Amino acid sequence: MKRSLILLLCLFSKTLLSQDYPRKEINLEKLVDEVFPVQDLDLNYQELYENLAQLLSNPVDLNAITREQLRALFILSEAEVNEFLKFRDESDPLLSVYELQSIPGWDKQTFERIIPFVRVIDPQSKLNSGFLKRVASEENNYLVMRYERTLEEKRGYRPDADSSQRYAGSPDELYLRYRVARSNDFSFGITAEKDAGEVNQWSPAKKQYGPDYLSFHAQVMNKGRLRNLIAGDFQSQFGQGLTLGSVFGFGKNAETITTVRRSNLGFLPYTSLNENLYFRGLAVSYQLHSYITLHAFASRTARDGRVLATESVDDPSFISSFNLTGLHRTPAEIMARDQIEETNTGAVLQFRKSTLDAGLIFHQTQFDKPVQRQSTPYNQFSFQGSMNQNVGAYVNYNIQNFTFFGEASQTIGHGPALTAGVLGSLTNKAEVSFLYRNFARDFYSFYSNAFAESTVPQNERGFYWGWKYTFNKRYWISGYVDLFKFPWLRYRGYAPSEGNEWLIRFNYNPSKTVLLFLQMREETKIRNQSGETNLYYTALGTKRNYWINLDYQAPPYFTFKTRAQFSSYDLAGRSTRGVALIQDVNFDIKRWSFSFRYALFDTDDYDNRLYVYERDVWLAFSFPALYGVGIRNYAMVQYRVSKKVDLWLRWARTRFTDRDQIGTAGELIDGNTRNDLKFQARIRF
């Protein structure tokens, strides 16, 4: 009866299928605060998060969405996933997203959170129109053009700069992306980027065709037994990402339950700006039986790295290191460009029936030259050679409101790796997750995003326990405890060691217009002592982070965010501190949207750097690490020219009060102020 009433209300709109719920933009701020891992490593978070934003920006059809795709949104509990699938199985195809409001166990908050990620496609549209017509009429069809530049002159652009630091290209950063996609049907796209300092040129001999970075893909899905076919650039996500994982994997964060488990999504188009860790070639998924699917792929692409010559006739050169920055500005960076040819092949045999999903995995990586790293105490068990082969198996099993998951993998001729866990709902208020992992020091997987303390699943054992308790719609609390060991030496920790980490977060949502959360995190593990003559002398270091955040609205136009972030780092009797105070003001009226920030920061050192998300143009991330003493501001305006055209202009400024120069080497700026300008246009077709 309730569903009938909802549909009746939908019919009063002009046309049911064309006047569905207005799809909102993805709230990246909420994803960063809840879903993304705690930012505490020296990584390019902007490119990693951009990859995830690209995946989530492609809305999924509710009539075709799978259990794994629902889990991959990191919004729904196992109980809510089960309720949706039961609701869909017991009814006719959904005609409107409004029908989600009649699912038992779903409240309005759940409905509002999932809206940006889903849509309803008329089931008859695929039957009544040809493939080319569907592509031409698809509304998820857009072109994005972006321009960025730092206004101050950096040393790398000066004529008198040292030749080793001089940039070959202009300080302009250019970006273009075109994509048209319909979930579970097709996707076509191209991405081009020129980083600041790089050169645009047409040089087939150098494997460059205009912009320094060019990515493309073409995908079709669900054509009879052919479930998925991708030509061009793609990524993979199978099992728990131990053997084959996509570019971005979640770590420990405030969403302590859903992000522990990886979703078994298979092959996905690659559209990110990260210039590493993707495949280029052909990927295919073919259904051999109603329960059995064969996934296979072949890839060959060039990678950046340092190649050195030898005196050997059999092996005249070897790879001493890989360059993962994706930057080609200086002579050394240009020389490292595309020096390594990497070939990947693999296959996954998947069995899926009802709530059981299991598979066997094989993956081989072949380099055209052997890898020989410079020997250091901690890398004695790093990969050496020209070929790496992994075999593994995974299983996912759902029973009522619990899901059990795990994957085991073995590097042929070397060590094994295992990750296994369970998550689910104890009651409608209490959720838990557990995960155990054990990675040998000589396990090698170049395309893994498994849950781990380290950036790669190697030389680690650990046990994670996460929990969440919802008192009511206004109050909920979550947290985790993670205990881990490193059986062998690691980077900046030259001794076998163990450590721990915990987090607790309290959320208070008294109304639609107010959200307050308090978050505390502590991590303890060893670190080498600098300045000591004994290289193996280590001490226990403890990093603490504290967040106080208040989001509030003044309808109909204003929203505000007030945040204080604190940090401390204690090592060998020395304690350092950091603090950032942030105030955001956002204003929306008719076709205009404005965003402003004023932030103060004061940190004693780089160990206390504070990552603070900033609003940016559509699907871009700004995630600066604030350290030192200074002020950070930005202002952004968006103008919706029409339903088809949007324009953004963004200005960001950092002024330091503790230095007269910013940056190092070619990035050095004389003065204490840096201004960055960005312009973006989006055209929907």
C-alpha positions in Angstrom: 0.0 0.0 0.0 2.8 2.4 1.0 4.6 1.7 -2.3 1.4 2.4 -4.3 1.0 5.8 -2.5 4.6 6.7 -3.3 4.1 5.8 -7.0 0.9 7.8 -7.1 2.7 10.9 -5.9 5.3 10.3 -8.5 2.7 10.3 -11.2 1.7 13.8 -10.4 5.0 15.0 -11.7 5.2 15.8 -15.4 6.6 12.5 -16.5 7.5 9.7 -14.1 10.8 8.6 -15.6 12.0 12.0 -16.6 11.0 13.8 -13.4 12.6 11.5 -10.9 14.2 12.6 -7.7 16.7 15.4 -8.5 20.1 13.8 -8.3 22.5 15.7 -6.0 26.2 16.1 -6.4 28.4 13.8 -4.3 29.1 15.2 -0.9 32.9 14.8 -1.0 33.3 16.5 2.3 31.2 13.8 4.0 33.2 11.0 2.2 36.5 12.5 3.4 35.3 12.9 7.0 33.7 9.4 7.3 35.0 7.0 4.6 38.4 8.0 3.5 41.4 6.8 5.6 43.1 9.0 8.1 45.6 11.1 6.2 48.9 10.4 8.0 51.2 9.2 5.2 53.3 11.1 2.8 51.1 10.3 -0.2 49.4 12.1 -3.0 45.9 11.9 -1.5 44.4 14.2 -4.2 45.1 11.7 -7.0 44.1 8.7 -4.9 40.8 10.2 -3.9 40.1 11.5 -7.4 40.1 7.9 -8.6 37.4 7.0 -6.1 35.3 10.1 -6.9 35.4 9.1 -10.6 34.0 5.6 -9.7 31.3 7.0 -7.5 30.3 9.7 -10.0 28.8 7.2 -12.4 25.3 6.6 -10.9 24.2 2.9 -10.7 20.9 1.7 -11.9 18.8 0.4 -9.0 17.2 -2.2 -11.1 20.6 -3.7 -12.0 22.7 -2.9 -9.0 24.4 -5.9 -7.4 25.1 -6.7 -3.8 28.8 -5.9 -4.3 28.0 -2.6 -5.9 25.7 -1.7 -3.0 28.5 -2.5 -0.6 31.0 -0.5 -2.6 29.0 2.7 -1.8 30.1 2.4 1.9 26.7 3.7 3.0 24.6 0.7 3.8 24.9 -1.8 6.6 24.5 -5.5 5.8 21.0 -5.4 7.1 20.1 -2.5 4.8 21.6 -4.2 1.8 19.6 -7.3 2.5 16.4 -5.3 2.9 16.9 -3.6 -0.4 17.6 -6.8 -2.3 14.5 -8.5 -0.7 12.4 -5.5 -1.6 13.5 -5.5 -5.2 13.1 -9.3 -5.6 9.6 -9.2 -4.3 8.3 -6.4 -6.5 8.3 -5.2 -10.1 11.2 -3.2 -11.5 11.6 0.1 -9.8 10.1 3.1 -11.6 11.4 5.8 -9.3 14.0 6.3 -6.6 11.2 7.5 -4.4 10.3 3.8 -3.9 13.4 3.4 -1.7 11.5 5.3 1.0 9.2 2.3 1.4 12.0 -0.2 2.2 11.6 -1.6 5.7 14.5 -0.6 7.9 15.5 2.4 5.7 14.9 5.9 7.2 15.0 9.2 5.4 18.6 9.7 6.3 19.6 6.5 4.5 17.5 7.6 1.5 19.1 11.0 1.4 22.7 9.6 1.6 22.2 7.1 -1.2 20.5 9.4 -3.7 23.7 10.9 -5.2 25.0 7.4 -6.2 22.0 5.8 -7.8 19.4 6.3 -10.5 16.5 4.4 -12.2 16.7 3.6 -15.8 13.6 2.6 -17.7 13.9 -1.2 -18.1 12.3 -0.9 -21.5 14.8 1.7 -22.8 17.4 -1.0 -23.4 14.9 -3.2 -25.2 13.3 -0.5 -27.4 16.4 1.3 -28.6 19.6 0.2 -30.3 23.1 0.5 -28.7 24.2 3.6 -30.6 20.9 5.3 -29.9 21.3 4.6 -26.1 24.8 6.1 -26.2 23.6 9.2 -28.1 20.7 9.8 -25.7 22.5 9.0 -22.4 22.2 11.9 -20.0 25.4 10.9 -18.1 27.5 12.5 -20.9 29.9 15.3 -20.2 33.0 17.2 -21.1 35.2 18.8 -18.4 38.0 21.3 -19.2 40.3 22.7 -16.4 43.1 25.2 -16.2 45.4 25.7 -13.2 48.4 27.9 -12.4 50.5 29.1 -9.4 50.8 32.8 -9.8 54.2 33.1 -8.2 57.2 32.2 -10.2 59.0 29.0 -9.1 62.7 28.4 -9.4 62.2 25.7 -12.1 60.9 28.2 -14.6 63.7 30.8 -14.2 66.3 31.1 -17.0 69.1 31.1 -14.4 67.9 27.9 -12.6 70.3 25.0 -12.4 69.9 22.8 -15.4 69.0 19.8 -13.2 66.1 21.7 -11.7 64.9 23.6 -14.8 61.4 22.7 -16.1 61.0 22.0 -19.7 57.4 23.3 -20.0 55.2 26.2 -18.9 53.7 26.6 -15.4 50.2 26.0 -16.8 48.3 22.8 -15.8 45.8 21.7 -18.4 43.1 19.0 -18.0 40.4 17.6 -20.3 38.0 14.7 -19.7 35.1 13.4 -21.8 32.9 10.5 -20.7 29.6 9.0 -21.6 28.4 6.1 -19.5 25.4 4.1 -18.4 25.8 1.6 -15.5 25.8 -2.0 -16.4 25.6 -1.1 -20.1 28.5 0.9 -21.6 31.2 3.5 -20.9 33.5 5.5 -23.2 36.0 8.1 -22.2 39.2 9.9 -22.7 41.3 11.8 -20.2 44.2 14.2 -21.0 46.5 16.1 -18.7 49.6 18.3 -18.8 51.1 18.9 -15.4 52.7 22.2 -14.6 56.3 22.2 -16.0 55.6 19.6 -18.6 55.6 20.0 -22.4 52.8 19.4 -24.8 54.3 17.8 -27.9 53.6 15.3 -30.7 56.4 12.8 -30.6 55.6 9.2 -31.5 59.3 8.3 -30.9 58.9 9.4 -27.3 55.4 7.8 -27.0 53.8 11.2 -26.5 50.9 12.4 -28.5 50.1 15.9 -27.3 49.5 16.0 -23.5 52.0 14.2 -21.4 49.3 11.9 -20.0 46.6 10.4 -22.1 44.1 7.8 -21.0 41.2 6.2 -22.8 38.7 3.3 -22.5 35.8 1.7 -24.2 33.5 -0.6 -22.3 30.4 -2.7 -23.1 28.5 -4.9 -20.6 25.8 -7.5 -20.5 25.8 -8.6 -24.1 24.5 -12.1 -23.7 27.2 -14.3 -22.1 29.7 -11.4 -22.5 29.3 -9.8 -19.1 32.1 -7.2 -19.5 34.5 -6.1 -22.1 37.0 -3.2 -21.7 39.6 -2.0 -24.2 42.1 0.6 -23.2 42.8 1.6 -19.6 41.2 -0.4 -16.8 41.6 -1.4 -13.2 40.6 -4.6 -11.3 39.0 -5.4 -8.0 38.7 -9.0 -7.1 38.3 -10.7 -3.7 39.9 -8.6 -0.9 42.3 -6.8 -3.3 45.2 -8.9 -2.0 46.2 -10.1 -5.5 44.2 -7.7 -7.7 43.0 -4.5 -6.3 42.0 -1.1 -7.8 44.2 2.0 -7.5 42.5 3.2 -4.3 41.8 1.1 -1.3 40.3 2.2 2.0 42.2 2.0 5.2 41.2 2.7 8.8 38.8 5.6 9.2 35.7 6.8 11.0 33.5 4.4 9.0 34.7 1.5 11.0 32.5 -1.2 9.5 31.8 -1.1 5.7 35.2 0.0 4.5 37.0 -3.0 6.1 35.8 -5.3 3.4 36.7 -4.9 -0.3 33.9 -5.3 -2.8 34.3 -7.8 -5.6 33.6 -5.5 -8.5 35.7 -7.1 -11.3 37.1 -5.0 -14.1 36.4 -1.2 -14.1 37.3 1.6 -16.5 40.2 3.7 -15.4 39.7 7.4 -15.6 41.9 8.8 -12.9 44.8 11.2 -13.1 47.1 8.9 -11.2 49.6 7.9 -13.9 50.5 4.6 -12.3 49.1 1.2 -11.2 46.5 0.8 -14.0 46.3 -1.7 -16.8 46.3 -0.9 -20.5 45.1 -3.5 -22.9 42.0 -5.8 -22.9 39.8 -7.2 -20.1 36.9 -9.6 -20.6 34.4 -11.3 -18.4 32.5 -14.2 -20.0 29.8 -16.3 -18.4 30.6 -20.0 -18.9 27.6 -21.2 -16.8 24.8 -19.5 -14.9 27.0 -19.7 -11.8 30.5 -19.6 -13.3 32.2 -16.6 -15.0 35.7 -16.4 -16.4 37.5 -13.0 -16.1 40.8 -12.6 -18.1 43.0 -9.7 -19.0 46.2 -8.8 -20.9 48.0 -5.5 -20.5 51.2 -3.9 -21.8 52.3 -0.4 -20.8 55.3 1.7 -20.2 56.3 2.7 -16.7 58.7 5.4 -15.4 61.8 4.3 -13.7 65.6 4.6 -13.4 67.4 2.1 -15.6 71.2 1.6 -15.2 73.7 -0.2 -17.5 75.7 -3.2 -16.5 78.8 -4.9 -18.0 76.9 -8.1 -18.5 76.1 -9.3 -22.0 73.1 -11.3 -20.9 71.6 -8.4 -18.8 72.9 -5.2 -20.2 70.7 -3.0 -18.0 68.5 -3.3 -14.8 65.8 -1.3 -13.1 67.1 0.3 -9.9 64.0 2.2 -8.9 60.5 3.2 -10.1 59.2 6.8 -10.4 55.6 7.0 -9.2 55.1 10.8 -9.3 53.9 10.9 -12.9 55.8 14.2 -13.4 58.1 14.8 -16.4 59.5 18.3 -15.9 63.2 18.1 -15.2 65.9 16.3 -17.3 66.0 13.5 -14.8 62.2 13.1 -14.8 62.1 13.2 -18.6 64.8 10.6 -18.8 62.9 8.3 -16.5 59.7 8.5 -18.6 58.5 5.2 -20.1 61.8 3.5 -19.5 60.2 0.2 -18.4 57.9 -2.0 -20.3 55.5 -3.9 -18.1 53.3 -6.8 -19.2 50.5 -8.2 -17.1 48.3 -11.2 -17.7 45.8 -12.8 -15.4 42.6 -14.7 -15.0 39.9 -15.2 -12.3 37.5 -18.1 -12.3 34.4 -17.0 -10.3 31.6 -19.1 -8.8 28.6 -17.1 -7.7 25.3 -18.5 -6.5 22.9 -16.8 -4.1 24.9 -15.5 -1.2 28.2 -17.4 -2.0 30.8 -15.8 -4.1 34.2 -17.5 -4.5 37.0 -17.6 -7.0 40.5 -18.6 -8.1 43.0 -15.9 -9.2 46.2 -16.0 -11.2 48.3 -12.9 -11.9 51.7 -12.5 -13.6 53.7 -9.3 -13.9 56.7 -9.3 -16.3 59.3 -6.5 -16.7 61.5 -6.2 -19.8 64.5 -5.7 -17.5 65.3 -7.2 -14.1 64.7 -5.2 -10.9 67.8 -4.8 -8.7 67.3 -2.3 -5.9 70.1 -0.7 -4.0 70.6 -2.7 -0.9 69.5 -1.1 2.4 68.9 -2.8 5.8 65.1 -2.7 5.5 64.7 -3.8 1.8 66.5 -7.2 2.0 63.3 -8.9 1.0 62.1 -6.4 -1.6 61.2 -7.8 -5.0 64.1 -8.7 -7.3 64.0 -10.1 -10.8 61.9 -9.6 -13.9 58.8 -11.8 -13.2 56.3 -12.1 -10.4 53.5 -14.6 -10.3 50.7 -14.9 -7.7 48.0 -17.5 -7.3 45.2 -17.2 -4.9 41.6 -17.8 -3.9 38.9 -15.7 -2.3 35.5 -16.4 -0.7 32.5 -14.1 0.3 29.5 -15.6 2.1 26.5 -13.8 3.3 24.2 -15.2 6.0 21.4 -13.1 7.3 22.9 -9.7 8.4 26.6 -11.0 8.4 29.1 -11.3 5.6 32.2 -13.5 5.9 35.1 -12.7 3.5 38.7 -13.7 2.9 41.5 -14.1 0.4 44.7 -16.2 0.4 47.5 -15.6 -2.1 50.9 -17.1 -2.7 53.8 -15.5 -4.6 55.2 -18.5 -6.5 58.7 -19.2 -5.2 58.3 -16.9 -2.3 55.9 -16.1 0.6 52.1 -16.3 1.3 49.5 -13.7 2.4 46.1 -14.0 4.0 43.3 -11.7 5.0 40.0 -12.7 6.4 37.2 -11.1 8.4 33.5 -10.8 9.2 31.2 -7.8 9.5 27.5 -7.4 10.2 24.7 -6.2 12.4 24.3 -7.7 15.9 21.1 -5.7 16.3 19.4 -2.8 14.5 21.6 -0.5 16.6 24.9 -2.4 16.9 27.4 -3.3 14.1 30.8 -5.0 14.4 33.7 -5.9 12.1 36.7 -8.1 12.6 39.7 -8.6 10.3 42.9 -10.7 10.5 45.8 -10.3 8.2 49.2 -12.0 7.8 51.5 -11.0 5.0 54.9 -12.7 4.6 58.0 -10.4 4.2 58.6 -11.9 0.7 55.0 -11.7 -0.6 54.9 -9.4 -3.6 51.8 -7.9 -5.2 52.1 -4.8 -7.4 48.4 -4.2 -7.8 47.1 -4.8 -4.3 44.8 -2.6 -2.2 44.3 -5.0 0.7 43.5 -3.6 4.2 46.9 -3.1 5.9 48.9 -0.8 8.2 51.6 -0.4 5.6 51.2 1.0 2.1 51.8 -2.5 0.6 50.7 -5.9 2.0 54.1 -7.2 3.1 55.9 -8.0 6.3 52.8 -7.5 8.5 50.5 -9.3 10.9 47.5 -7.7 12.5 44.1 -7.9 14.0 41.4 -5.2 13.6 38.2 -4.8 15.6 35.6 -2.1 14.6 32.3 -1.2 16.1 29.4 1.2 15.7 26.5 1.8 18.0 23.5 4.0 17.1 21.5 5.2 20.1 18.9 6.9 18.0 18.8 9.1 14.9 20.6 11.9 16.8 23.4 10.0 18.5 25.8 7.4 17.4 29.4 6.4 18.3 32.0 4.3 16.4 35.6 3.2 16.9 38.2 0.7 16.2 41.3 -1.0 17.7 44.1 -2.3 15.5 47.0 -4.4 16.8 49.9 -5.1 14.3 53.4 -6.5 14.1 56.2 -6.2 11.6 58.3 -9.4 11.7 61.1 -7.8 9.7 62.6 -4.3 9.4 60.6 -1.6 7.6 61.3 1.9 6.2 62.3 4.2 9.1 61.9 1.3 11.5 65.1 -0.8 11.5 64.0 -3.6 13.9 61.2 -6.1 14.1 58.5 -4.4 16.0 54.8 -4.1 16.9 52.4 -1.3 17.4 48.7 -0.4 17.9 46.2 2.2 16.8 42.8 3.2 18.0 40.1 5.7 17.1 36.8 6.7 18.6 34.2 9.1 17.2 31.0 10.6 18.7 28.4 12.0 16.4 25.5 14.3 17.4 22.9 15.2 14.8 20.1 17.1 16.7 18.4 18.3 13.5 18.7 18.5 9.8 20.7 21.6 10.1 23.3 20.7 12.7 25.9 18.0 12.9 28.6 17.8 15.5 31.3 15.2 15.8 34.3 14.7 18.1 37.1 12.3 17.0 40.2 11.0 18.8 42.9 8.8 17.3 46.2 7.5 18.6 48.9 5.4 16.8 52.1 3.9 18.4 55.0 2.3 16.5 58.8 2.5 16.4 60.9 4.9 14.4 64.6 5.2 13.7 66.4 7.7 15.8 68.1 10.4 13.7 71.6 11.5 14.5 72.5 8.3 16.2 75.7 6.5 15.1 74.0 3.2 15.6 71.7 2.8 12.6 69.5 0.2 14.3 68.7 2.3 17.4 64.9 2.9 17.5 62.4 4.5 19.8 58.7 4.2 20.3 56.7 7.1 18.7 53.1 8.0 19.4 51.0 10.2 17.2 47.7 11.6 18.4 45.0 13.5 16.5 41.9 15.3 17.8 39.1 16.7 15.7 36.2 18.9 16.8 33.8 19.6 13.9 30.5 21.5 13.7 28.4 21.7 10.5 25.4 23.9 10.6 23.0 25.5 8.2 21.0 28.8 8.0 18.4 28.0 5.4 17.7 28.7 2.7 21.1 30.1 1.6 24.0 29.5 4.1 25.9 26.6 5.4 28.9 26.8 7.8 31.7 24.5 9.0 33.8 25.2 12.0 36.6 22.8 12.8 39.6 22.5 15.1 42.3 19.9 14.5 45.1 19.2 17.0 48.0 16.8 16.8 51.0 15.7 18.9 53.9 13.4 18.3 56.0 12.0 21.1 59.3 10.3 20.3 62.2 9.5 22.7 61.1 12.0 25.3 60.5 14.9 22.8 57.0 16.1 22.2 55.9 18.3 19.3 52.5 19.8 18.6 50.2 21.1 15.8 46.9 22.9 15.5 44.6 24.2 12.7 41.5 26.3 13.2 39.1 26.4 10.2 36.0 28.4 9.4 34.0 27.8 6.2 31.1 29.8 4.8 29.1 28.5 1.8 26.3 30.4 0.1 23.9 29.2 -2.6 21.3 31.3 -4.4 19.7 30.5 -7.7 22.4 29.7 -10.2 25.3 30.8 -8.0 27.3 28.9 -5.3 30.1 30.5 -3.2 32.5 28.9 -0.9 35.0 30.6 1.4 37.6 29.5 4.0 39.8 31.1 6.5 42.2 28.8 8.3 45.0 29.3 10.8 47.7 26.7 11.4 50.7 26.3 13.6 52.7 23.1 13.7 56.2 22.4 15.2 57.3 20.1 12.4 56.3 17.9 9.4 55.3 15.0 11.8 52.4 17.2 12.9 51.2 18.2 9.4 47.5 18.5 9.3 45.5 17.4 6.2 42.4 19.5 5.7 39.9 18.9 2.9 38.9 21.9 0.8 36.0 22.3 -1.5 37.1 22.2 -5.1 35.7 22.1 -8.6 33.6 19.1 -9.7 35.4 15.8 -9.1 38.7 17.4 -8.2 40.3 17.3 -4.8 42.3 19.8 -2.8 43.9 18.2 0.2 46.9 20.3 1.3 49.1 19.3 4.2 49.4 22.3 6.5 52.6 22.6 8.4 54.6 25.5 9.7 52.9 28.7 10.8 50.5 30.6 8.6 47.1 31.3 7.1 45.3 29.4 4.4 42.4 30.9 2.5 40.3 30.0 -0.5 37.3 31.3 -2.4 35.4 29.5 -5.1 32.4 30.4 -7.2 30.2 28.1 -9.3 27.8 29.5 -11.9 25.2 27.3 -13.5 24.9 28.9 -16.9 22.2 26.4 -17.9 21.2 22.8 -17.2 24.0 21.8 -19.5 26.8 24.2 -18.6 28.6 24.9 -15.3 31.5 27.1 -14.6 33.9 27.2 -11.6 36.6 29.7 -10.6 38.8 29.0 -7.6 41.5 31.0 -5.8 43.6 29.6 -3.0 46.3 31.4 -1.0 48.8 30.3 1.7 50.8 32.8 3.6 53.5 31.7 6.0 54.8 33.7 8.9 57.8 31.5 9.8 59.7 31.5 6.5 60.8 33.7 3.6 60.8 30.9 1.0 58.3 28.2 0.1 59.2 24.8 -1.3 62.5 23.3 -2.4 64.5 22.6 -5.6 62.5 23.6 -8.7 59.3 24.2 -6.6 61.0 26.9 -4.5 59.2 30.3 -4.4 61.0 33.4 -3.1 58.7 34.9 -0.6 56.2 33.7 2.0 53.0 33.7 -0.1 51.6 31.3 -2.7 48.5 31.9 -4.8 46.8 29.2 -6.9 44.2 29.9 -9.6 41.9 27.3 -11.1 39.1 27.5 -13.7 36.8 24.7 -14.9 34.0 24.3 -17.3 31.6 21.3 -17.5 29.3 20.7 -20.5 26.7 18.1 -20.3 25.4 16.7 -23.6 
